[in-house]
Amino acid sequence: MTVVTTGPVAGLLAALGDAVVTDSDTMIAYTRDQSMLSPSGHPIAVVRARTTDHVVRTLKTAHRYGIPVVTRGAGTGLAGGANAIDGCIVLSTEKLDRILTIDEQSRTATVEPGVINGDLAAAAAERGLWYVPDPGSRAVSTIGGNLATNAGGACCAKYGVTGDHVARIKAVLADGRIIHTGATTRKNVAGLNLTQLLVGSEGTLAVIVEATMRLRRPPARTATVVAAFAEPVRAVDAVMAIQAVADPSLVELMDRTTISAVNDMTRMGLDQTAGALLLIQCDGDAAPAEAQRSADACRAAAATELYMSTDPAEGDALMQARSVALTALERRGSTLLDDLAVPVPRLPHMLDAITRIADHHRLLIGTFGHAADGNLHPTIVFDAADPDAAERAHQAFDEMVAQCLALGGSITGEHGVGDLKRRYLEPMIGSVERSLMAEVKAAFDPTGILNPGRAI
């Protein structure tokens, strides 16, 4: 079925031709991301932009007619931030997928927003360089989407999130004007930092059409430690001890439920009796020594099993256990993935709360995440076809967020607010602060057409 092509849709078709999709069956694939709890609507058209001019023309049309625009990358988001709104235009940047330049001297890469994170990393590696940000969706998520949510990943504690690696952004405002923010220089304090306002704004301020990302030299060496513990609290004790003696690039945690799911899927032979597993990686010239100190800290925290390797290939194979955690849990039912961040010393309290909530609501919740920065991903596994189970999952989700806030945490460490967590935003940041955010939004988008009702 095709949407009636009158008014603004007819104008888009005339201006952009086959970049515009109005067939309902085709548009279905562009209506939602991976957030099960977030509603989605029906767009009047999908624009699969191939050039910056396509984006400009789309926004000028939307601005003229007052039509909402939802910008979408690969659709891997987990907070409903890219879900269609009834009557909107979905602006897809997936076909803006060129790596424009890689400058080895300045160690930067200029890319379009549809470039896949892993593809940029591979292209940089061919030049002997390293693109650091590594969200779990690295193989499928786009740079534009990573910027929109300020995506994190395993190595954030040492190297920071996506926003720490962006130098310059080219974007299109709601009325079609093009702006450039930031600079490729290492130091730049000229004016307000508009670049960092755009990063994490989830498509509510402008549409990113180009970004210059910073690259690094890859570490010369890596070393990996895997440690099993009888209880999660012992694993967190080890995390605190490690931070006092080493600077690992990542410290990943998996609980008993996640370990079991990964074992069932991969047959890796992880310790099924463990209450928690830590996967630790150190990099740089001092990697072996730092890994040894990390292993010693785990031993002192009563690790029940301990393994260390300085072989990069073996380290990657061991890290695969954490990489497939979500996929393994998805094999057990429908999943609702949360994204909570608490101060590292309060991780035991959050983990205990998750266990209590799972027991109270008779749910399976597998928890994994980035222990070095306190960012957990408790994943509710339930039967989405069972209304009672779905309701219990909703309640458990709310209670985990409430507990996170009570512990002084953040409602999202890397997935964004989107639609899913918007109701929790004001309790976390405050009403005055939220009003300021709304005023910033109005300065960029006075008519409020960019991803309305999301993120702020």
matplotlib code that plots the C-alpha trace (Angstrom):
import matplotlib.pyplot as plt

x = [0.0, 1.3, 0.6, -1.3, 1.4, 0.0, 1.3, 4.7, 5.1, 4.6, 7.1, 9.7, 9.1, 9.6, 12.8, 14.4, 12.9, 13.7, 15.3, 11.7, 9.8, 6.0, 5.2, 3.8, 5.3, 8.8, 8.4, 7.6, 11.4, 12.0, 9.4, 11.2, 14.5, 15.2, 13.3, 10.4, 8.6, 8.6, 5.7, 6.1, 3.8, 3.2, 5.3, 4.0, 7.3, 10.8, 13.7, 16.8, 19.2, 22.3, 23.6, 23.7, 21.4, 18.8, 18.9, 18.6, 15.6, 13.9, 14.2, 13.2, 10.0, 9.3, 10.0, 7.6, 4.8, 5.5, 6.1, 8.0, 11.3, 12.8, 16.4, 17.4, 20.8, 20.9, 18.0, 20.1, 19.1, 17.6, 15.6, 13.0, 14.8, 14.5, 10.9, 8.6, 5.9, 2.5, 2.6, 6.3, 9.1, 11.7, 15.0, 17.4, 21.1, 22.1, 23.1, 25.3, 28.0, 31.3, 34.6, 35.6, 39.2, 41.6, 44.4, 47.3, 49.3, 46.5, 45.1, 41.5, 38.9, 36.1, 33.0, 29.4, 26.9, 25.9, 29.5, 29.4, 31.6, 33.4, 34.1, 35.7, 37.8, 38.9, 39.8, 41.8, 43.6, 44.7, 46.6, 48.1, 45.6, 42.9, 39.3, 38.7, 34.9, 33.6, 29.9, 28.6, 26.8, 30.1, 29.5, 26.2, 25.7, 26.6, 28.8, 25.9, 23.9, 26.9, 27.1, 23.4, 23.4, 27.1, 27.6, 30.0, 31.4, 33.8, 36.9, 35.2, 36.8, 40.2, 39.5, 36.1, 32.9, 32.2, 32.0, 35.6, 36.7, 34.9, 36.7, 34.3, 30.7, 28.7, 25.0, 21.7, 19.4, 15.6, 15.1, 17.7, 20.7, 24.1, 26.3, 29.9, 31.0, 34.4, 37.8, 40.4, 43.0, 43.9, 43.0, 39.9, 38.1, 36.5, 32.9, 30.4, 31.0, 28.2, 29.9, 29.3, 25.7, 25.0, 26.6, 24.0, 21.2, 19.4, 18.4, 16.5, 18.8, 20.1, 20.9, 24.5, 25.7, 29.5, 31.9, 35.6, 36.6, 40.0, 42.2, 45.0, 48.0, 47.0, 48.5, 51.7, 50.6, 47.6, 47.1, 43.9, 42.7, 39.6, 38.5, 35.6, 34.1, 31.6, 29.6, 29.2, 30.3, 33.7, 34.0, 33.3, 35.9, 38.4, 37.3, 38.1, 41.4, 42.4, 41.7, 44.3, 47.1, 46.4, 44.7, 43.0, 41.4, 38.3, 36.8, 33.7, 31.3, 28.9, 26.5, 25.6, 22.5, 24.6, 27.4, 24.9, 23.4, 26.8, 27.9, 24.7, 25.2, 29.0, 30.1, 33.1, 33.3, 33.0, 32.7, 29.0, 29.3, 30.6, 28.3, 30.2, 32.9, 35.3, 37.1, 39.9, 42.2, 45.2, 47.0, 50.2, 53.8, 53.0, 50.1, 51.7, 52.7, 49.3, 47.5, 49.6, 48.7, 45.1, 45.2, 46.8, 44.0, 41.5, 43.2, 43.2, 39.5, 38.9, 38.7, 37.8, 39.4, 42.0, 43.5, 45.9, 47.1, 49.4, 48.4, 46.2, 44.2, 43.5, 42.5, 40.0, 38.6, 38.1, 36.4, 34.0, 32.1, 31.2, 30.5, 27.8, 26.1, 23.0, 22.6, 22.9, 20.2, 17.9, 17.9, 16.0, 13.1, 12.1, 14.5, 14.3, 17.8, 18.3, 21.2, 22.1, 25.2, 26.0, 29.2, 31.5, 31.5, 27.7, 27.7, 27.1, 24.0, 22.7, 23.4, 21.7, 18.7, 18.5, 18.5, 15.7, 13.6, 14.0, 12.9, 10.0, 8.6, 9.4, 11.6, 14.9, 17.3, 20.8, 23.2, 26.4, 28.2, 31.2, 32.3, 35.2, 32.8, 29.7, 27.6, 25.4, 23.0, 20.4, 18.5, 15.0, 14.1, 10.3, 7.5, 6.3, 3.2, 2.1, 0.4, 1.2, 4.8, 5.1, 3.5, 5.9, 8.8, 7.6, 7.4, 10.8, 12.3, 10.8, 12.0, 15.6, 15.7, 14.3, 16.9, 19.7, 18.5, 18.4, 22.1, 23.0, 23.3, 22.3, 19.3, 21.4, 25.2, 25.3, 22.0, 20.3, 17.0, 14.8, 11.2, 11.9, 13.4, 12.0, 9.7, 12.7, 14.7, 13.3, 13.6, 17.2, 18.4, 15.8, 13.1, 15.2, 17.8, 15.3, 13.8, 17.2, 17.5, 14.1, 15.4, 18.5, 16.2, 14.1, 17.2, 18.2, 14.7, 12.2, 9.2, 10.0, 9.9, 13.1, 12.3, 9.7, 8.9, 12.3, 15.4, 14.7]
y = [0.0, 3.5, 6.6, 9.4, 11.6, 15.1, 18.3, 17.9, 14.2, 15.2, 18.0, 15.6, 13.1, 15.8, 17.1, 13.8, 11.1, 7.5, 8.7, 9.0, 5.9, 6.0, 2.3, 1.2, -2.3, -0.9, 1.9, -0.7, -1.5, 2.2, 2.6, 1.5, 0.6, -2.2, -0.8, -3.2, -0.8, 2.3, 3.1, 3.8, 5.5, 5.7, 8.0, 9.8, 9.1, 7.8, 9.7, 7.6, 10.5, 10.0, 13.5, 16.5, 18.3, 15.5, 16.3, 20.0, 19.7, 17.3, 19.6, 22.7, 20.9, 19.7, 23.2, 24.7, 22.4, 21.9, 18.1, 16.2, 14.6, 11.6, 11.0, 7.3, 5.5, 1.7, 1.4, -0.3, 2.1, 0.7, 3.7, 4.3, 7.5, 6.7, 5.4, 6.9, 9.4, 9.4, 11.8, 12.3, 12.0, 9.4, 10.7, 7.8, 8.5, 4.9, 5.6, 8.5, 5.9, 7.2, 7.5, 10.8, 11.1, 9.5, 11.9, 10.0, 13.1, 14.7, 11.3, 12.1, 10.5, 12.5, 10.4, 10.6, 9.5, 6.2, 4.7, 1.6, 1.9, -1.3, -0.3, 2.9, 0.9, -1.5, 1.3, 3.1, -0.2, -0.5, 2.8, 1.7, 3.7, 3.0, 4.2, 3.7, 3.8, 0.3, -0.1, -3.6, -2.9, -1.9, -4.3, -2.8, 0.7, 3.9, 6.8, 9.1, 7.0, 6.7, 10.5, 10.9, 8.9, 9.5, 5.8, 4.1, 0.6, -1.5, 0.8, 4.0, 3.9, 4.5, 6.1, 7.8, 7.7, 8.7, 12.4, 12.3, 11.4, 13.9, 17.0, 18.6, 18.2, 19.4, 19.4, 20.7, 22.7, 22.3, 25.0, 23.6, 25.8, 24.1, 24.6, 23.5, 23.1, 22.3, 22.3, 19.8, 21.5, 19.7, 22.8, 25.0, 27.1, 29.6, 30.2, 27.8, 24.1, 23.4, 20.2, 18.6, 20.0, 18.0, 14.9, 13.0, 15.2, 12.2, 14.1, 16.8, 19.8, 19.1, 16.4, 15.4, 14.9, 14.7, 14.2, 14.3, 11.7, 11.5, 8.4, 7.1, 4.9, 1.3, -0.1, -2.1, -4.9, -6.3, -8.8, -10.4, -11.7, -13.8, -14.2, -16.1, -15.3, -17.0, -13.8, -10.5, -8.5, -10.2, -9.3, -5.6, -5.8, -6.9, -4.0, -1.5, -3.1, -3.2, 0.5, 1.2, -0.7, -0.7, 1.3, -1.4, -0.6, -2.6, -4.5, -6.3, -8.1, -11.0, -12.5, -16.1, -15.9, -14.4, -16.9, -19.8, -18.3, -17.7, -21.2, -22.7, -20.8, -21.1, -24.1, -22.0, -23.9, -20.9, -21.7, -22.6, -22.3, -18.8, -16.0, -13.5, -13.3, -10.5, -10.1, -7.6, -6.3, -4.1, -2.4, -0.6, -1.4, -2.1, -4.4, -7.7, -6.0, -4.3, -7.6, -9.4, -6.8, -7.1, -10.8, -10.4, -8.1, -10.7, -13.4, -11.2, -10.7, -14.5, -15.3, -19.0, -19.3, -17.2, -17.2, -14.7, -14.5, -12.1, -13.6, -11.0, -13.6, -15.6, -12.4, -11.6, -15.2, -14.8, -11.4, -13.1, -14.3, -10.8, -9.8, -12.4, -11.8, -10.2, -12.6, -15.5, -14.1, -13.4, -17.1, -17.6, -15.3, -11.7, -9.2, -5.8, -4.3, -1.6, 0.8, 2.0, 3.7, 3.9, 5.0, 2.0, 1.6, 1.2, -1.6, -4.3, -2.4, -2.2, -5.9, -6.9, -4.8, -6.4, -9.9, -8.9, -7.3, -10.4, -12.7, -10.4, -10.3, -13.9, -12.9, -14.0, -11.0, -11.4, -8.6, -7.7, -4.5, -2.2, -2.7, -0.2, 2.7, 1.3, 1.0, -2.1, -3.7, -5.7, -7.6, -8.8, -12.1, -12.7, -13.9, -10.9, -12.8, -13.2, -9.9, -10.7, -11.4, -8.2, -6.2, -7.7, -6.8, -3.2, -3.0, -4.5, -2.0, 0.9, -0.4, -0.9, 2.7, 4.0, 2.0, 3.4, 7.0, 6.2, 5.2, 8.5, 6.9, 7.9, 6.6, 5.9, 5.6, 5.1, 4.2, 7.6, 8.7, 8.5, 7.8, 4.9, 6.9, 10.4, 10.2, 9.5, 12.5, 15.3, 13.3, 12.8, 16.2, 18.7, 20.9, 24.0, 22.1, 20.5, 23.9, 25.0, 22.0, 22.9, 26.5, 25.1, 22.9, 26.0, 27.9, 25.2, 24.2, 27.0, 25.1, 21.9, 19.5, 17.5, 14.3, 15.9, 14.3, 12.6, 12.9, 16.1]
z = [0.0, -0.9, 1.1, -0.8, -2.3, -1.9, -0.3, 1.4, 0.3, -3.4, -2.9, -1.5, -4.3, -6.9, -5.3, -4.2, -6.4, -5.4, -2.1, -0.9, 0.2, 0.6, 0.4, 3.8, 3.7, 3.1, 5.7, 8.4, 8.6, 9.5, 12.2, 15.4, 17.1, 19.5, 22.5, 23.3, 25.7, 23.4, 21.1, 17.4, 14.9, 11.2, 9.1, 6.0, 4.2, 4.7, 3.1, 2.6, 2.1, -0.1, 0.1, 2.4, -0.1, 0.5, 4.2, 3.6, 1.2, 3.6, 6.6, 4.6, 3.5, 7.0, 8.4, 5.9, 6.7, 10.4, 10.1, 12.7, 11.6, 13.2, 12.2, 12.1, 11.7, 11.8, 14.2, 16.9, 19.6, 22.8, 24.1, 21.4, 20.3, 16.6, 16.6, 14.1, 15.3, 13.6, 10.6, 10.7, 8.1, 9.0, 7.8, 7.4, 7.1, 6.5, 2.8, 3.9, 4.4, 3.0, 4.8, 3.2, 4.5, 6.9, 7.7, 9.2, 10.1, 12.1, 13.2, 12.2, 10.0, 8.4, 7.8, 6.9, 9.6, 8.1, 8.3, 10.5, 13.6, 12.9, 9.3, 10.5, 13.0, 10.2, 7.8, 10.5, 11.4, 7.7, 8.2, 11.5, 13.5, 16.1, 16.3, 20.0, 20.8, 20.8, 21.7, 21.8, 18.6, 16.9, 13.9, 13.0, 14.6, 12.8, 13.7, 13.5, 15.9, 18.2, 18.3, 18.8, 22.0, 22.9, 22.9, 25.2, 25.3, 27.1, 27.1, 28.4, 31.8, 30.3, 26.9, 27.3, 25.3, 21.6, 22.5, 23.7, 20.2, 18.0, 16.7, 14.3, 13.2, 10.2, 10.8, 9.3, 11.5, 11.4, 8.9, 6.5, 7.4, 7.6, 10.6, 11.4, 15.0, 16.7, 15.1, 14.0, 16.2, 19.5, 21.5, 20.8, 23.3, 20.9, 21.9, 23.4, 22.8, 20.3, 19.3, 22.7, 22.7, 19.6, 20.9, 22.9, 21.8, 20.1, 16.9, 18.8, 17.9, 14.4, 11.9, 11.8, 8.2, 8.7, 11.6, 12.0, 14.6, 16.3, 16.0, 18.1, 17.7, 18.7, 22.0, 21.5, 23.8, 25.5, 28.3, 29.5, 32.9, 33.6, 37.2, 38.7, 42.1, 44.3, 44.8, 42.8, 45.9, 45.7, 42.1, 42.9, 45.7, 43.0, 40.8, 43.5, 44.3, 40.6, 40.2, 43.0, 41.2, 37.5, 34.7, 32.6, 29.3, 30.3, 33.2, 32.2, 34.6, 34.0, 36.7, 37.2, 34.9, 32.1, 32.5, 32.2, 29.1, 27.4, 28.3, 26.8, 23.6, 23.1, 25.1, 26.3, 29.6, 31.8, 35.5, 36.0, 39.7, 39.7, 41.0, 38.9, 36.3, 35.6, 32.2, 32.5, 29.7, 30.0, 27.1, 26.4, 27.1, 30.8, 29.9, 31.3, 34.6, 35.0, 34.2, 36.8, 39.4, 38.4, 38.8, 42.2, 43.2, 42.1, 44.1, 47.2, 46.7, 46.8, 43.1, 42.8, 39.3, 37.6, 34.1, 32.4, 28.9, 27.0, 23.6, 21.8, 19.8, 23.0, 24.7, 22.0, 22.2, 26.0, 25.5, 23.1, 26.2, 27.1, 23.5, 23.1, 26.5, 25.1, 22.2, 24.6, 26.9, 23.9, 23.2, 26.4, 25.6, 24.9, 26.4, 27.9, 28.3, 30.9, 31.0, 34.5, 35.9, 39.6, 41.4, 41.4, 45.2, 45.0, 42.5, 45.2, 46.3, 42.7, 42.0, 45.2, 44.3, 40.9, 42.4, 44.9, 42.1, 39.9, 42.7, 43.7, 40.1, 39.3, 36.4, 34.9, 34.9, 33.6, 34.4, 32.6, 32.0, 32.4, 36.0, 35.7, 35.3, 37.1, 33.9, 34.2, 31.7, 33.7, 31.0, 31.8, 30.0, 29.8, 27.5, 25.6, 24.5, 28.2, 29.4, 33.0, 32.3, 30.3, 33.1, 35.7, 33.3, 33.2, 37.0, 37.4, 34.9, 36.9, 40.2, 38.9, 37.6, 41.0, 42.9, 40.6, 41.3, 45.1, 44.8, 43.2, 39.7, 36.2, 34.4, 31.3, 30.8, 27.1, 25.4, 25.8, 27.1, 24.0, 24.8, 27.1, 30.0, 29.5, 32.5, 34.7, 33.5, 35.6, 38.9, 38.1, 36.8, 38.3, 36.9, 36.5, 34.6, 32.4, 31.6, 30.5, 28.2, 26.7, 26.0, 24.3, 22.2, 21.2, 20.2, 17.7, 16.7, 17.3, 15.8, 17.6, 14.7, 15.4, 17.3, 19.5, 22.8, 23.0, 25.0, 26.9]

ax = plt.figure().add_subplot(projection="3d")
ax.plot(x, y, z, "-o")
ax.set_aspect("equal")
plt.show()
